């Protein structure tokens, strides 16, 4: 992998990732846009009723919203187009978000562009390109984790208008949190309690139980297993675990990295075939990595959680009264049924 670091017109960092060592060093294409410096000041407020940290980011109301394809800011700079990526072509690019949810003491937000092809999706990538994205995620995890105050690095992808995506170009995001998010806090507490009760690691036990209960396994390799969790919250939800417990992406071996692209691309394509629709299946794909210092954080294990808000070909799973009001999920599909349907989605 070759990494080329440059800056956009407003001073934000932009990084090109290329697979071939022979690739010329990038960064010579200037950003010609007349941009002012980013003026964002997200604020972290703690909810006294729950202890959760809430981010107030009012400046994001002005972010780019569903532009036409010929004005996409994530496409390469061709034919007079001026966007976030000044080069006429690229492989994988990471840059600081111009409309960040987190900035300064609240953290940092970055955008990851997986491909220059506007109409593609992650599932359309080659294994080599998916591996390059994995390498970029890993590099950013290492770099962001080293920043003062960063507690946890979260790599994720939102796909589809049904999820709330405002830019159709295939991309993901990376958040550097300075406070552990609520789900991480809950998982760390559960893992701590499990260790105290059993003397074992919770996530190692979850993986072992899923592999033993083969009716919830979707696919597996030598180093990874993808399974539907026993108490899945979403109708179609798959967790992808490495067989060896590690805290984050930087700790994966070369063998584990090499196997990941094929399994992950297979999962994404199964999701797209699941409902027999011509439109791509909307999903959220989320890497869970261990926090730096949070209580119980050392018990957490790297894993990816992939789920869709679609529950049938024509119906979406809405987070209505119980889910949004009480955080009490009600699943419409049995996990064993979901796993079987995904296994058969070939």
C-alpha positions, 0 to 999 in steps of 0.5 A: 500500500502506498499512502500520499498525504495532502491538504484541501483548500480549507486546510483539511487533511486528504489521504490517497491510498493506492495498492501498487507500490509503483503508483506515482505519489499523489497530491500534486492536483491542487484543490481549486475551490475557494473554500473558507476554513471549516467553522464547526464546534460540536458540543458534547452534553451528558444526559443526566437521566441516562449518563449517555453523551449526546453530540450537538452539531447544529452546523450539519444542517447545512451539509450537502444533501442529495446532489445530482450525480453530475455534482457529486462531491465524492467523484474524481475531478474530471471535466471541470468538476470541482469536489472533495477529491482534486485528482482525476482518478483514485483508488481509496481516499480518506479526508476530514469531513467538512461537516463533522459531527465530532471536532476538536475536544469532541473528536474527529470525523473522516470520510472514506471513498471506496471507489471512484465509480459513482454507481458502484457499491462496496459489494461490487469491489474486487477482493484487492480493492476491498483489501485496500479499504481494510488497510486504509481502515487499519491505518486510520485506526492506528493514526487516530488512536494516537491522537490525544484524548481519542478513546475509540475509533469507529469505522462504518458504512451507511448505505441507501436512502432508507438509512439516511444517506445524503450522498449516493457515492459509495463511501463510509465514515470513521469517527474518533470518539473522545468518550465511549458511545453508549453501546460500547459502554453497555458491551463493556459492562456485560463483558465485565459481568460475564468475566466475573461470573464465569472467568471467561471472555464474553465475546469468545463465548458468543463466537463459540456458541454461534459456531456450535449452533450451526443453524445461526452460522451464515458462512465461515472460513479458516479465520472468520465466522459470520453468524446471526446473533442469538438475540438479533435486534434487526430482522437481518443482522450478521456479526463477523468475528475473527476466530482469534480475539483481538482488540482492533484492526491493527492487531489482525495477522496477514492471514486474517487480513487476506481472508476477510475481503472474500468473506465480507464481499460474499456477505454483502452480495448475499444481502443484495440477493436476499429480497430479489429486488433490483435495488441494492439492499440498504444496510449499516456496516459497523466495526466495533473496536475496543476503547483505550481506557474505558472500564471493561474495554480490554474485554471487548473484541474486534468484530463487524456488525452488518444489518439492514433496515429492510424486513421484507421485499416491500417493508422496512423495519422502523424504530417506532415507539418501543425501539425509539422511545424505550430502546426495547427492540422487537424483531420480526424474524427469528435469527435462525430463519434469517441465517437460513435465508442468508445461507440460501441467498446464493 
